[in-house]
Amino acid sequence: MRTTTNPRVSKREFISRVATRSGSPVRMVNKVYESLLGELTGAVSCGETVVLTGFGRFYRQDHKGHKVRFGKSNIDDYVVLKFSASSSFNRRLGGDEDEISPETCGMIEDADEFENTVEDRELRTAS
């Protein structure tokens, strides 16, 4: 298990993990990833709320501009993307940031087992 002070997963690593978990080619997962983000951005930009059941909702939040105390320019009105995780997703994460729920651990173990199976298969094919 990786231990760093601020654990982060890069886009490349994330796509690689999804490809491994799904058994799909990395190129296809990358295309789906780009399409998903494009559709999400387009929908939220048009004012729609995107609800992914069991995960959460993405929506647009308008902010009023304001004057800046120091400096000559003011901040214009602006829009930000907001995300609200569903309660079922939050329960899967567990209550404590340092603890992982048993269900999430099971999902991680399943993914690890799948990775090992794929690696074994690749080694047998290469031999």
Secondary structure, 3 states (H helix, E strand, C coil): CCCCCCCCCCHHHHHHHHHHHHCCCHHHHHHHHHHHHHHHHHHHHCCCCEEECCCEEEEEEEECCECCCCCCCCECCEEEEEEEECHHHHHHHCCCCCCCCHHHHHHHHHHHHHHHHHHHHHHHHHC
